[in-house]
Amino acid sequence: MQTMTLPTRELGRTGMKITTVGFGAWAAGGGGWAFSWGPQDDHQSIAAMRRAIELGINWIDTAAVYGLGHSEEVVGRFLKTLPAADRPLVFTKCGLLWNPEDPMQQARRVSDPKSIPRECEESLRRLGLERIDLFQFHWPDETGIAVEDSWAAMIRLVEQGKIRAAGVSNYSVPLLERCQRVRHVDSLQPPFSLIRRDAGAKEIAWAERHGAGVICYSPLQAGLLTDGFGLERVRKMSAEDWRRKSPLFRPPALDQNLALRDALRPIAQRHQATVSAVAIAWVLAWRGVTGAIVGARSPEQVDGWIGGATLRLAAFDLEEIAAAVEKTGAGTGPARPETASAA
């Protein structure tokens, strides 16, 4: 397979060099579960993954809960079509337990040391792998299990060779500190975009100080920060699309978010790039960020945002974006990176 060359960054201390953008396989889970994006054609998902790899992306991020196992299965089917030398790094997540009798019921956040090894084995089976490159807790436990016990169980998987690195998603600084006292946190996956900026003030800075990698999810805020998104797209969303329930997709927040998106258009034109690429480049400009996870439901969507991997925003671009954040009132959190990261 012929691929492009994209910039890479070290994922913390793991020894893995990852491209500054990775393919997010949430939508590949398809419909019929609590946080679906609506129906999705598996062939289109695989075509989108193939396009991402052709363009030089070297990692895919998925999770057991996406489609209640289906996303991992689709990723596994794609991996089987590739020579071993072309296989991307595969990151997945555990710690969300669903009710197979009621797939529309929201999964419980359970990081049980007894279930973690089983969840790992099930992910390995669905993905068709012998080792997962990065295994992450999807959300903090909500059942009262001590994070120290959960993290210790995760570390045993590293020692057994089942996983290469261990990380967490959606963890606060206090939880990260507790994990770090047990064993180094290899990677953090926070939500981070021009609309959800809060991680820039706390978690990302913590990760940089402690040598943990940071792979940000939803840098395009589930489509809001893309060129073609608008009210008509909202109206056409599937009835089961999780975004219909999100306040970010309803007025007044929707109007503010789209105004911020529109303010990115002159910057995109200046760089001969898409709005999506600018939004991703803003995330990558933050010191401590390793990469951004970007989803796609078709090869064309990949083409629309891949430029964010190589786009470097100048200081005046960042000032213009910060001014737009203030003017529109969109989102929360710091609006300008203090120091841009080197690619």
C-alpha positions as CSV (number, residue, x, y, z in Angstrom):
1,M,0.0,0.0,0.0
2,Q,1.4,3.4,-1.0
3,T,1.0,6.0,1.7
4,M,1.7,9.7,2.3
5,T,4.1,10.8,5.0
6,L,2.5,12.7,7.9
7,P,4.2,14.3,10.9
8,T,4.5,12.1,14.0
9,R,4.9,12.7,17.7
10,E,6.0,10.5,20.5
11,L,3.1,9.1,22.5
12,G,4.5,9.8,26.0
13,R,7.1,7.3,27.0
14,T,5.6,4.4,25.1
15,G,8.1,4.3,22.3
16,M,5.2,4.6,19.8
17,K,5.4,7.4,17.2
18,I,1.9,8.3,16.1
19,T,0.7,10.6,13.3
20,T,-0.8,13.8,14.5
21,V,-4.2,12.6,13.5
22,G,-5.7,9.2,14.0
23,F,-8.8,7.5,12.6
24,G,-11.8,7.4,15.1
25,A,-14.1,4.4,14.6
26,W,-17.0,5.5,16.9
27,A,-19.5,5.8,14.0
28,A,-18.4,2.4,12.6
29,G,-20.4,0.9,15.5
30,G,-23.5,1.5,13.4
31,G,-27.0,2.0,14.8
32,G,-29.1,0.2,17.5
33,W,-27.3,1.3,20.7
34,A,-27.5,4.2,23.1
35,F,-24.8,6.5,21.7
36,S,-24.9,5.6,18.0
37,W,-24.5,8.0,15.1
38,G,-27.3,6.2,13.3
39,P,-27.1,3.4,10.7
40,Q,-23.7,3.0,9.0
41,D,-22.6,0.8,6.1
42,D,-19.7,-1.4,7.1
43,H,-18.2,-1.3,3.6
44,Q,-18.2,2.5,3.9
45,S,-16.5,2.3,7.3
46,I,-13.8,0.1,5.9
47,A,-13.3,2.3,2.8
48,A,-12.9,5.3,5.1
49,M,-10.3,3.4,7.2
50,R,-8.5,2.4,4.0
51,R,-8.4,6.0,2.8
52,A,-7.0,7.1,6.1
53,I,-4.2,4.6,6.0
54,E,-3.5,5.5,2.3
55,L,-3.1,9.1,3.4
56,G,-0.5,8.1,6.0
57,I,-2.4,7.8,9.3
58,N,-0.8,5.1,11.4
59,W,-3.4,4.5,14.2
60,I,-7.1,3.7,14.7
61,D,-9.0,4.4,17.9
62,T,-12.1,2.4,18.7
63,A,-13.8,1.0,21.8
64,A,-15.7,-2.1,22.9
65,V,-18.9,-0.2,23.5
66,Y,-19.1,1.3,20.0
67,G,-21.9,-0.7,18.5
68,L,-21.6,-3.0,21.5
69,G,-18.6,-4.7,19.9
70,H,-19.4,-4.0,16.3
71,S,-16.9,-1.3,15.7
72,E,-14.0,-3.5,16.9
73,E,-15.3,-6.3,14.6
74,V,-15.3,-3.9,11.6
75,V,-11.8,-2.7,12.5
76,G,-10.8,-6.4,12.8
77,R,-12.2,-7.1,9.3
78,F,-10.2,-4.2,7.9
79,L,-7.0,-5.3,9.6
80,K,-7.3,-8.7,8.0
81,T,-7.1,-7.1,4.5
82,L,-3.7,-5.5,5.2
83,P,-0.2,-7.1,5.1
84,A,1.3,-7.2,8.6
85,A,3.8,-4.5,7.7
86,D,1.0,-2.1,6.8
87,R,-1.1,-2.7,10.0
88,P,-1.8,0.6,11.9
89,L,-1.5,0.8,15.6
90,V,-4.8,-0.1,17.3
91,F,-6.1,1.7,20.4
92,T,-9.3,0.6,22.2
93,K,-11.1,1.0,25.5
94,C,-12.8,-1.0,28.2
95,G,-14.8,-0.3,31.4
96,L,-18.3,0.2,29.9
97,L,-20.6,-2.7,30.5
98,W,-23.8,-2.9,28.5
99,N,-27.0,-4.9,28.8
100,P,-27.3,-7.2,25.8
101,E,-31.0,-7.6,26.5
102,D,-31.5,-3.8,26.1
103,P,-28.9,-2.3,23.7
104,M,-30.5,1.1,24.0
105,Q,-29.8,1.2,27.7
106,Q,-26.8,3.4,28.6
107,A,-23.7,1.3,29.5
108,R,-22.6,1.3,33.1
109,R,-19.1,2.7,33.9
110,V,-17.5,-0.2,35.7
111,S,-13.7,-0.7,36.0
112,D,-13.9,-4.0,37.8
113,P,-10.4,-5.7,38.2
114,K,-12.2,-9.0,37.7
115,S,-13.8,-8.1,34.4
116,I,-10.9,-6.1,32.9
117,P,-9.0,-9.2,31.7
118,R,-12.1,-10.7,30.2
119,E,-12.9,-7.4,28.4
120,C,-9.3,-7.4,27.0
121,E,-9.7,-10.9,25.7
122,E,-13.0,-10.1,24.0
123,S,-11.5,-7.0,22.3
124,L,-8.5,-9.1,21.2
125,R,-10.8,-11.6,19.7
126,R,-13.0,-9.0,17.9
127,L,-10.0,-7.2,16.6
128,G,-8.1,-10.4,15.6
129,L,-5.0,-9.3,17.4
130,E,-2.6,-10.9,19.8
131,R,-1.8,-7.6,21.5
132,I,-3.5,-4.2,21.8
133,D,-1.2,-1.3,21.3
134,L,-3.1,1.0,23.8
135,F,-5.8,-0.1,26.1
136,Q,-7.7,2.6,27.9
137,F,-10.4,3.0,30.6
138,H,-13.2,4.7,28.7
139,W,-14.7,6.5,31.7
140,P,-14.1,6.6,35.5
141,D,-15.8,3.9,37.5
142,E,-19.2,4.8,39.0
143,T,-19.7,1.8,41.2
144,G,-17.2,2.7,44.0
145,I,-14.3,0.6,42.9
146,A,-11.0,2.2,43.9
147,V,-9.1,3.5,40.9
148,E,-5.9,2.1,42.3
149,D,-7.3,-1.4,42.1
150,S,-8.5,-0.9,38.5
151,W,-5.2,0.6,37.4
152,A,-3.3,-2.3,39.0
153,A,-5.4,-4.7,36.9
154,M,-4.6,-2.8,33.8
155,I,-0.9,-2.9,34.5
156,R,-1.0,-6.6,34.9
157,L,-2.2,-6.8,31.3
158,V,0.9,-4.9,30.3
159,E,3.1,-7.3,32.2
160,Q,1.4,-10.2,30.6
161,G,2.0,-8.8,27.1
162,K,-1.7,-8.5,26.3
163,I,-1.4,-4.8,25.8
164,R,1.6,-2.6,24.9
165,A,0.5,0.5,26.8
166,A,-2.1,1.6,29.3
167,G,-4.2,4.8,29.3
168,V,-7.3,6.5,30.5
169,S,-10.1,8.6,28.9
170,N,-12.2,11.3,30.5
171,Y,-10.1,11.2,33.8
172,S,-9.7,14.3,36.0
173,V,-6.4,15.4,37.4
174,P,-7.1,13.9,40.9
175,L,-7.8,10.5,39.3
176,L,-4.7,10.8,37.1
177,E,-2.6,11.5,40.2
178,R,-3.9,8.4,41.9
179,C,-3.1,6.3,38.9
180,Q,0.3,7.8,38.6
181,R,1.2,6.8,42.2
182,V,0.5,3.1,41.2
183,R,2.3,3.2,37.8
184,H,3.0,5.7,35.1
185,V,0.0,6.8,32.9
186,D,1.0,6.2,29.3
187,S,-1.8,8.2,27.7
188,L,-4.7,10.4,28.4
189,Q,-7.7,10.8,26.0
190,P,-9.7,13.9,26.9
191,P,-12.5,15.7,24.9
192,F,-10.9,18.7,23.3
193,S,-12.0,21.1,20.6
194,L,-12.5,24.8,20.0
195,I,-15.9,24.4,21.7
196,R,-14.9,22.0,24.5
197,R,-11.6,23.7,25.7
198,D,-11.6,22.9,29.4
199,A,-8.9,20.1,29.2
200,G,-6.5,22.8,28.0
201,A,-6.5,24.4,31.5
202,K,-5.9,21.2,33.5
203,E,-5.6,17.7,32.2
204,I,-3.4,18.4,29.1
205,A,-1.0,20.4,31.2
206,W,-0.8,17.6,33.8
207,A,0.0,15.1,31.1
208,E,2.8,17.2,29.7
209,R,4.4,17.6,33.2
210,H,4.2,13.8,33.8
211,G,5.3,12.6,30.3
212,A,2.0,11.1,29.4
213,G,0.7,11.1,25.8
214,V,-2.5,13.0,24.9
215,I,-4.8,12.0,22.1
216,C,-7.8,14.3,22.0
217,Y,-11.2,13.1,20.9
218,S,-13.9,15.1,19.1
219,P,-11.6,17.9,17.8
220,L,-14.4,18.7,15.3
221,Q,-17.0,18.6,18.0
222,A,-19.0,15.8,16.4
223,G,-19.2,17.6,13.1
224,L,-20.0,21.2,14.3
225,L,-16.6,22.4,13.2
226,T,-16.8,21.1,9.7
227,D,-17.4,23.1,6.5
228,G,-20.8,21.8,5.5
229,F,-22.5,21.5,8.9
230,G,-25.7,23.5,9.4
231,L,-29.3,23.5,10.6
232,E,-30.4,21.3,7.6
233,R,-27.9,18.6,8.7
234,V,-29.3,18.7,12.2
235,R,-32.8,18.2,10.8
236,K,-31.7,15.2,8.7
237,M,-30.0,13.4,11.6
238,S,-31.2,9.9,12.2
239,A,-33.7,9.6,15.0
240,E,-31.2,7.5,17.0
241,D,-28.2,9.9,16.5
242,W,-26.9,10.7,19.9
243,R,-26.3,14.3,18.9
244,R,-30.0,15.0,18.9
245,K,-29.9,14.9,22.7
246,S,-26.8,17.1,23.0
247,P,-27.3,20.8,24.1
248,L,-24.5,21.7,21.8
249,F,-26.8,20.8,18.8
250,R,-29.7,22.9,20.0
251,P,-30.1,26.7,20.3
252,P,-28.7,28.9,21.8
253,A,-25.5,26.9,21.8
254,L,-25.9,25.7,18.2
255,D,-26.1,29.2,17.0
256,Q,-22.9,30.2,18.9
257,N,-21.1,27.1,17.7
258,L,-21.9,27.7,14.0
259,A,-20.9,31.3,14.3
260,L,-17.5,30.2,15.6
261,R,-17.2,27.7,12.8
262,D,-18.0,30.5,10.3
263,A,-15.3,32.7,11.8
264,L,-12.8,30.0,10.9
265,R,-13.6,30.4,7.2
266,P,-11.2,33.4,6.4
267,I,-8.4,31.6,8.2
268,A,-9.1,28.4,6.2
269,Q,-9.1,30.5,2.9
270,R,-5.8,32.1,3.9
271,H,-4.2,28.7,4.3
272,Q,-6.0,27.1,1.3
273,A,-7.4,24.6,3.8
274,T,-10.8,23.4,5.1
275,V,-12.4,24.7,8.2
276,S,-12.1,21.2,9.6
277,A,-8.3,21.3,9.1
278,V,-8.1,24.6,10.9
279,A,-10.1,23.3,13.9
280,I,-7.8,20.2,14.1
281,A,-4.6,22.4,13.7
282,W,-5.8,24.5,16.7
283,V,-6.0,21.4,18.9
284,L,-2.6,20.2,17.7
285,A,-1.1,23.7,18.5
286,W,-1.5,23.0,22.2
287,R,1.6,22.1,24.1
288,G,1.4,18.6,25.4
289,V,-1.0,17.3,22.7
290,T,0.3,14.3,20.8
291,G,-2.5,13.7,18.4
292,A,-6.2,14.2,17.5
293,I,-8.8,11.4,16.9
294,V,-11.0,12.3,14.0
295,G,-13.9,10.2,12.8
296,A,-15.2,9.6,9.3
297,R,-18.0,7.7,7.8
298,S,-16.7,7.8,4.2
299,P,-13.4,8.3,2.4
300,E,-14.6,11.8,1.3
301,Q,-14.8,12.9,5.0
302,V,-11.2,11.8,5.5
303,D,-10.2,13.9,2.6
304,G,-11.9,16.9,4.2
305,W,-9.9,16.9,7.4
306,I,-6.6,15.2,6.7
307,G,-5.0,18.6,6.0
308,G,-5.2,19.4,9.7
309,A,-2.2,17.0,10.3
310,T,0.2,19.3,8.5
311,L,-1.4,22.8,8.9
312,R,0.6,25.1,11.1
313,L,-1.3,28.1,12.5
314,A,0.6,31.3,12.9
315,A,0.4,33.5,16.0
316,F,-1.9,35.9,14.3
317,D,-4.2,32.9,13.3
318,L,-4.4,31.9,16.9
319,E,-5.2,35.5,18.0
320,E,-7.9,35.7,15.4
321,I,-9.4,32.4,16.6
322,A,-9.3,33.5,20.3
323,A,-11.1,36.8,19.3
324,A,-13.8,34.8,17.5
325,V,-14.3,32.6,20.6
326,E,-14.8,35.7,22.8
327,K,-17.1,37.3,20.3
328,T,-19.3,34.3,19.7
329,G,-19.3,33.1,23.3
330,A,-19.1,29.5,22.0
331,G,-18.0,26.8,24.4
332,T,-15.9,27.0,27.6
333,G,-12.3,26.9,28.5
334,P,-9.1,28.8,27.5
335,A,-9.2,30.1,24.0
336,R,-5.5,30.3,23.1
337,P,-2.6,27.9,23.5
338,E,0.2,29.5,25.5
339,T,2.9,27.7,23.5
340,A,2.5,25.8,20.3
341,S,3.9,22.3,20.2
342,A,6.5,21.3,17.6
343,A,5.4,18.7,15.1
